[in-house]
């Protein structure tokens, strides 16, 4: 515990520090007051450089530090922290929901120096490529070669509960499951058919898997350890009383052993 207190600055050389006394007497506010004169005041700006670096001339306020962690990477730290803006950091910001205009506004507000043209060009170039591919998830789709029919379904008020939207010519998608969409369309007077993942029409519900139970019926194979008597060979003593032999039976193990 003493080591942790020393690491936090509550103890210095085994003696309570100013911040430690404040922590004991007035809690966190007292500790903050005790440390306030020992630490530099946080700054709310950076200095943008032509080489796409941002220099923080002191510790940053929490909000600015959190934002810079998204739009830039720390290149070096010390008395002045140097951040580097790159294509990957701009893409990371766009992935987080920022837009190009938001990035331009942020750098203009955060920098005490003019934003270099190279930074504006980088933002616009990366934003132009971002989002050309879209990834999403859907629960079900409605497709048809009759585009007029799909437009009718889409504009029909009775199909509004299906939450349909047009994804491409001939394809509507929904966030609801296929069974729900089928029910809504059928209730609206349409005659849709269910479709399997491979495109085949569902003609009946899939069969429920059978459980592996005990077999019923008579097993025609002879039991191991018992012989089957023939015309020329009666059963052995351990196989029990004789049964009527079949002409098709081959020589039994008993017959072979006697031979």
FIDREN-56205 format. One record per residue (C-alpha): residue in three letters; x, y, z. Coordinates in steps of 0.02 Angstrom, whole numbers, always signed. Each point is the difference from the previous one (the first is absolute). Layout:
<rec fiza="Ala" u="X" v="Y" w="Z"/>
...
% end
This chain:
<rec fiza="Unk" u="+0" v="+0" w="+0"/>
<rec fiza="Unk" u="+143" v="+118" w="+39"/>
<rec fiza="Unk" u="+76" v="-34" w="-170"/>
<rec fiza="Unk" u="-164" v="+42" w="-86"/>
<rec fiza="Unk" u="-16" v="+160" w="+102"/>
<rec fiza="Unk" u="+176" v="+50" w="-52"/>
<rec fiza="Unk" u="-37" v="-41" w="-181"/>
<rec fiza="Unk" u="-154" v="+113" w="+5"/>
<rec fiza="Unk" u="+94" v="+141" w="+86"/>
<rec fiza="Unk" u="-95" v="-13" w="+162"/>
<rec fiza="Unk" u="+164" v="-40" w="+88"/>
<rec fiza="Unk" u="+170" v="+74" w="-41"/>
<rec fiza="Unk" u="+148" v="-75" w="+92"/>
<rec fiza="Unk" u="-119" v="-84" w="+121"/>
<rec fiza="Unk" u="-80" v="+167" w="+47"/>
<rec fiza="Unk" u="-170" v="+66" w="-51"/>
<rec fiza="Unk" u="+10" v="+117" w="-148"/>
<rec fiza="Unk" u="-103" v="+157" w="-21"/>
<rec fiza="Unk" u="-119" v="-96" w="-112"/>
<rec fiza="Unk" u="-7" v="-141" w="+128"/>
<rec fiza="Unk" u="-50" v="+119" w="+139"/>
<rec fiza="Unk" u="-133" v="+75" w="-111"/>
<rec fiza="Unk" u="-65" v="-174" w="-42"/>
<rec fiza="Unk" u="-16" v="-45" w="+184"/>
<rec fiza="Unk" u="-82" v="+164" w="+53"/>
<rec fiza="Unk" u="-110" v="+47" w="-149"/>
<rec fiza="Unk" u="-2" v="-152" w="-114"/>
<rec fiza="Unk" u="+31" v="+8" w="-187"/>
<rec fiza="Unk" u="-27" v="+188" w="-9"/>
<rec fiza="Unk" u="+134" v="+29" w="+130"/>
<rec fiza="Unk" u="+122" v="-113" w="-93"/>
<rec fiza="Unk" u="-35" v="+93" w="-162"/>
<rec fiza="Unk" u="+30" v="+168" w="+84"/>
<rec fiza="Unk" u="+164" v="-65" w="+71"/>
<rec fiza="Unk" u="+61" v="-55" w="-172"/>
<rec fiza="Unk" u="-65" v="+148" w="-97"/>
<rec fiza="Unk" u="+153" v="+109" w="+26"/>
<rec fiza="Unk" u="+121" v="-142" w="-41"/>
<rec fiza="Unk" u="-68" v="-44" w="-172"/>
<rec fiza="Unk" u="-13" v="+109" w="-155"/>
<rec fiza="Unk" u="-171" v="+61" w="-50"/>
<rec fiza="Unk" u="-82" v="-107" w="-136"/>
<rec fiza="Unk" u="-12" v="+80" w="-172"/>
<rec fiza="Unk" u="-148" v="-5" w="-118"/>
<rec fiza="Unk" u="+92" v="+16" w="-166"/>
<rec fiza="Unk" u="+134" v="-74" w="-111"/>
<rec fiza="Unk" u="+117" v="+70" w="-131"/>
<rec fiza="Unk" u="-28" v="-74" w="-173"/>
<rec fiza="Unk" u="+159" v="-20" w="-104"/>
<rec fiza="Unk" u="+23" v="-13" w="-190"/>
<rec fiza="Unk" u="+67" v="-179" w="+18"/>
<rec fiza="Unk" u="-171" v="-60" w="+67"/>
<rec fiza="Unk" u="+60" v="+1" w="+181"/>
<rec fiza="Unk" u="-91" v="+82" w="+146"/>
<rec fiza="Unk" u="+99" v="+66" w="+149"/>
<rec fiza="Unk" u="-83" v="+11" w="+170"/>
<rec fiza="Unk" u="+99" v="+130" w="+101"/>
<rec fiza="Unk" u="-55" v="-77" w="+165"/>
<rec fiza="Unk" u="-120" v="-124" w="+77"/>
<rec fiza="Unk" u="-164" v="+5" w="-93"/>
<rec fiza="Unk" u="-173" v="+22" w="+71"/>
<rec fiza="Unk" u="-92" v="-164" w="+9"/>
<rec fiza="Unk" u="-122" v="+34" w="-143"/>
<rec fiza="Unk" u="+136" v="+50" w="-124"/>
<rec fiza="Unk" u="+112" v="-146" w="+52"/>
<rec fiza="Unk" u="-142" v="-125" w="-28"/>
<rec fiza="Unk" u="-37" v="+71" w="-173"/>
<rec fiza="Unk" u="+182" v="+1" w="-54"/>
<rec fiza="Unk" u="+14" v="-183" w="+51"/>
<rec fiza="Unk" u="-125" v="-36" w="-139"/>
<rec fiza="Unk" u="+59" v="+115" w="-140"/>
<rec fiza="Unk" u="+188" v="-12" w="+27"/>
<rec fiza="Unk" u="+137" v="-110" w="+72"/>
<rec fiza="Unk" u="+128" v="+47" w="+132"/>
<rec fiza="Unk" u="+172" v="+10" w="-79"/>
<rec fiza="Unk" u="+100" v="+59" w="+151"/>
<rec fiza="Unk" u="-39" v="+58" w="+176"/>
<rec fiza="Unk" u="+87" v="+108" w="+126"/>
<rec fiza="Unk" u="-15" v="+183" w="+44"/>
<rec fiza="Unk" u="-91" v="+22" w="-166"/>
<rec fiza="Unk" u="-94" v="-146" w="-76"/>
<rec fiza="Unk" u="+11" v="-22" w="-189"/>
<rec fiza="Unk" u="-149" v="-78" w="-90"/>
<rec fiza="Unk" u="+5" v="-62" w="-180"/>
<rec fiza="Unk" u="-150" v="+8" w="-117"/>
<rec fiza="Unk" u="+3" v="-135" w="-133"/>
<rec fiza="Unk" u="-112" v="-89" w="-123"/>
<rec fiza="Unk" u="-33" v="-138" w="+126"/>
<rec fiza="Unk" u="-45" v="+122" w="+140"/>
<rec fiza="Unk" u="-120" v="+95" w="-113"/>
<rec fiza="Unk" u="-79" v="-165" w="-54"/>
<rec fiza="Unk" u="-17" v="-48" w="+183"/>
<rec fiza="Unk" u="-93" v="+160" w="+35"/>
<rec fiza="Unk" u="-116" v="-29" w="-148"/>
<rec fiza="Unk" u="-31" v="-178" w="+60"/>
<rec fiza="Unk" u="-50" v="+73" w="+169"/>
<rec fiza="Unk" u="-136" v="+106" w="-81"/>
<rec fiza="Unk" u="+91" v="+162" w="-38"/>
<rec fiza="Unk" u="-29" v="+86" w="-166"/>
<rec fiza="Unk" u="+124" v="+99" w="-104"/>
<rec fiza="Unk" u="-84" v="+165" w="+47"/>
<rec fiza="Unk" u="+10" v="-44" w="+186"/>
<rec fiza="Unk" u="+186" v="-34" w="-16"/>
<rec fiza="Unk" u="+32" v="+164" w="-91"/>
<rec fiza="Unk" u="-95" v="+94" w="+136"/>
<rec fiza="Unk" u="+91" v="-89" w="+141"/>
<rec fiza="Unk" u="+175" v="+37" w="-63"/>
<rec fiza="Unk" u="-47" v="+181" w="-35"/>
<rec fiza="Unk" u="-62" v="+23" w="+179"/>
<rec fiza="Unk" u="+136" v="-102" w="+86"/>
<rec fiza="Unk" u="+152" v="+75" w="-86"/>
<rec fiza="Unk" u="+73" v="+169" w="+46"/>
<rec fiza="Unk" u="+95" v="-2" w="-165"/>
<rec fiza="Unk" u="-82" v="-4" w="-173"/>
<rec fiza="Unk" u="-48" v="-173" w="-57"/>
<rec fiza="Unk" u="+120" v="-50" w="-140"/>
<rec fiza="Unk" u="-70" v="-37" w="-172"/>
<rec fiza="Unk" u="+77" v="-173" w="+5"/>
<rec fiza="Unk" u="-112" v="-46" w="+146"/>
<rec fiza="Unk" u="-156" v="+61" w="-89"/>
<rec fiza="Unk" u="+46" v="-100" w="-155"/>
<rec fiza="Unk" u="+34" v="-156" w="+102"/>
<rec fiza="Unk" u="-170" v="+10" w="+84"/>
<rec fiza="Unk" u="-92" v="+23" w="-165"/>
<rec fiza="Unk" u="+96" v="-139" w="-88"/>
<rec fiza="Unk" u="-32" v="-129" w="+136"/>
<rec fiza="Unk" u="-183" v="+52" w="+18"/>
<rec fiza="Unk" u="-26" v="-19" w="-187"/>
<rec fiza="Unk" u="+50" v="-184" w="+8"/>
<rec fiza="Unk" u="-86" v="-37" w="+164"/>
<rec fiza="Unk" u="-168" v="-88" w="-8"/>
<rec fiza="Unk" u="+7" v="-56" w="-182"/>
<rec fiza="Unk" u="-31" v="-175" w="+69"/>
<rec fiza="Unk" u="-145" v="-21" w="+119"/>
<rec fiza="Unk" u="-23" v="-141" w="+125"/>
<rec fiza="Unk" u="-163" v="-32" w="+90"/>
<rec fiza="Unk" u="-115" v="-136" w="+60"/>
<rec fiza="Unk" u="-178" v="-47" w="-48"/>
<rec fiza="Unk" u="-121" v="-130" w="+63"/>
<rec fiza="Unk" u="-97" v="-35" w="-160"/>
<rec fiza="Unk" u="-26" v="+58" w="-178"/>
<rec fiza="Unk" u="-137" v="+6" w="-131"/>
<rec fiza="Unk" u="+52" v="-18" w="-181"/>
<rec fiza="Unk" u="-91" v="-7" w="-165"/>
<rec fiza="Unk" u="+34" v="+23" w="-186"/>
<rec fiza="Unk" u="-159" v="+106" w="-6"/>
<rec fiza="Unk" u="+66" v="+169" w="+56"/>
<rec fiza="Unk" u="-173" v="+75" w="-13"/>
<rec fiza="Unk" u="-67" v="-127" w="+125"/>
<rec fiza="Unk" u="+140" v="+40" w="+122"/>
<rec fiza="Unk" u="-37" v="+186" w="-15"/>
<rec fiza="Unk" u="-182" v="-37" w="+37"/>
<rec fiza="Unk" u="+46" v="-102" w="+155"/>
<rec fiza="Unk" u="+119" v="+136" w="+59"/>
<rec fiza="Unk" u="-131" v="+137" w="-16"/>
<rec fiza="Unk" u="-143" v="-103" w="+71"/>
<rec fiza="Unk" u="-53" v="+63" w="+171"/>
<rec fiza="Unk" u="-52" v="-175" w="+50"/>
<rec fiza="Unk" u="+180" v="-61" w="-14"/>
<rec fiza="Unk" u="+71" v="+139" w="+111"/>
<rec fiza="Unk" u="+17" v="-120" w="+150"/>
<rec fiza="Unk" u="+127" v="-101" w="-103"/>
<rec fiza="Unk" u="+122" v="+148" w="+7"/>
<rec fiza="Unk" u="+54" v="-25" w="-180"/>
<rec fiza="Unk" u="+124" v="+109" w="-93"/>
<rec fiza="Unk" u="+75" v="-11" w="-173"/>
<rec fiza="Unk" u="+178" v="-64" w="-2"/>
<rec fiza="Unk" u="+21" v="-19" w="-189"/>
<rec fiza="Unk" u="-111" v="-18" w="-153"/>
<rec fiza="Unk" u="-103" v="-156" w="+30"/>
<rec fiza="Unk" u="+47" v="-19" w="+183"/>
<rec fiza="Unk" u="-83" v="+62" w="+159"/>
<rec fiza="Unk" u="+73" v="-34" w="+172"/>
<rec fiza="Unk" u="-71" v="+1" w="+175"/>
<rec fiza="Unk" u="+64" v="-6" w="+178"/>
<rec fiza="Unk" u="-137" v="-125" w="+43"/>
<rec fiza="Unk" u="+12" v="-188" w="-18"/>
<rec fiza="Unk" u="-59" v="-88" w="-158"/>
<rec fiza="Unk" u="-151" v="-78" w="+88"/>
<rec fiza="Unk" u="-61" v="+171" w="+59"/>
<rec fiza="Unk" u="+21" v="+78" w="-172"/>
<rec fiza="Unk" u="-93" v="-145" w="-81"/>
<rec fiza="Unk" u="-144" v="+21" w="+122"/>
<rec fiza="Unk" u="-14" v="+187" w="-33"/>
<rec fiza="Unk" u="+2" v="-22" w="-189"/>
<rec fiza="Unk" u="-128" v="-139" w="+5"/>
<rec fiza="Unk" u="-113" v="+100" w="+114"/>
<rec fiza="Unk" u="+13" v="+143" w="-125"/>
<rec fiza="Unk" u="-65" v="-112" w="-140"/>
<rec fiza="Unk" u="+163" v="-47" w="-85"/>
<rec fiza="Unk" u="+57" v="-177" w="-37"/>
<rec fiza="Unk" u="+184" v="-10" w="+43"/>
<rec fiza="Unk" u="+99" v="-162" w="+8"/>
<rec fiza="Unk" u="+137" v="-38" w="+123"/>
<rec fiza="Unk" u="+174" v="-24" w="-69"/>
<rec fiza="Unk" u="+148" v="-101" w="+60"/>
<rec fiza="Unk" u="+174" v="+73" w="+14"/>
<rec fiza="Unk" u="+48" v="-79" w="-167"/>
<rec fiza="Unk" u="-150" v="+76" w="-90"/>
<rec fiza="Unk" u="-114" v="-152" w="-6"/>
<rec fiza="Unk" u="-183" v="+27" w="+46"/>
<rec fiza="Unk" u="-54" v="-75" w="+165"/>
<rec fiza="Unk" u="-139" v="-124" w="-40"/>
<rec fiza="Unk" u="-22" v="-66" w="+177"/>
<rec fiza="Unk" u="+73" v="+31" w="+171"/>
<rec fiza="Unk" u="+165" v="-90" w="+31"/>
<rec fiza="Unk" u="-20" v="-169" w="+84"/>
<rec fiza="Unk" u="+40" v="-9" w="+183"/>
<rec fiza="Unk" u="+154" v="-106" w="+35"/>
<rec fiza="Unk" u="-38" v="-174" w="+64"/>
<rec fiza="Unk" u="+70" v="-55" w="+166"/>
<rec fiza="Unk" u="+107" v="-155" w="+0"/>
<rec fiza="Unk" u="-107" v="-123" w="+99"/>
<rec fiza="Unk" u="-2" v="-188" w="+21"/>
<rec fiza="Unk" u="-35" v="-97" w="-157"/>
<rec fiza="Unk" u="-162" v="-95" w="-11"/>
<rec fiza="Unk" u="-36" v="-160" w="-94"/>
<rec fiza="Unk" u="+89" v="-168" w="-12"/>
<rec fiza="Unk" u="+184" v="-9" w="-35"/>
<rec fiza="Unk" u="+27" v="-137" w="-131"/>
<rec fiza="Unk" u="+187" v="-16" w="+33"/>
<rec fiza="Unk" u="+51" v="-143" w="+114"/>
<rec fiza="Unk" u="+54" v="+43" w="+174"/>
<rec fiza="Unk" u="+186" v="-12" w="+32"/>
<rec fiza="Unk" u="+50" v="-158" w="+93"/>
<rec fiza="Unk" u="-147" v="-106" w="-63"/>
<rec fiza="Unk" u="+5" v="-121" w="-145"/>
<rec fiza="Unk" u="-138" v="-31" w="-127"/>
<rec fiza="Unk" u="-35" v="-188" w="-26"/>
<rec fiza="Unk" u="-10" v="-77" w="-173"/>
<rec fiza="Unk" u="-72" v="-163" w="-70"/>
<rec fiza="Unk" u="+165" v="-90" w="+22"/>
<rec fiza="Unk" u="+53" v="+76" w="+165"/>
<rec fiza="Unk" u="-106" v="+10" w="+160"/>
<rec fiza="Unk" u="+32" v="+142" w="+120"/>
<rec fiza="Unk" u="+137" v="-11" w="+128"/>
<rec fiza="Unk" u="-41" v="-16" w="+184"/>
<rec fiza="Unk" u="+29" v="+181" w="+47"/>
<rec fiza="Unk" u="-112" v="+69" w="-137"/>
<rec fiza="Unk" u="-158" v="-74" w="+74"/>
<rec fiza="Unk" u="-136" v="-107" w="-79"/>
<rec fiza="Unk" u="-1" v="-28" w="-185"/>
<rec fiza="Unk" u="-97" v="+115" w="-113"/>
<rec fiza="Unk" u="-66" v="-41" w="-169"/>
<rec fiza="Unk" u="+146" v="+22" w="-121"/>
<rec fiza="Unk" u="-15" v="+97" w="-160"/>
<rec fiza="Unk" u="+59" v="-74" w="-165"/>
<rec fiza="Unk" u="+90" v="+163" w="-39"/>
<rec fiza="Unk" u="+107" v="-5" w="+157"/>
<rec fiza="Unk" u="+185" v="-31" w="-20"/>
<rec fiza="Unk" u="+94" v="-118" w="+113"/>
<rec fiza="Unk" u="-8" v="+60" w="+177"/>
<rec fiza="Unk" u="+152" v="+34" w="+110"/>
<rec fiza="Unk" u="-48" v="-156" w="+96"/>
<rec fiza="Unk" u="+8" v="-107" w="-157"/>
<rec fiza="Unk" u="+169" v="+71" w="-45"/>
<rec fiza="Unk" u="+68" v="-34" w="+174"/>
<rec fiza="Unk" u="-62" v="-182" w="-5"/>
<rec fiza="Unk" u="+77" v="-25" w="-169"/>
% end
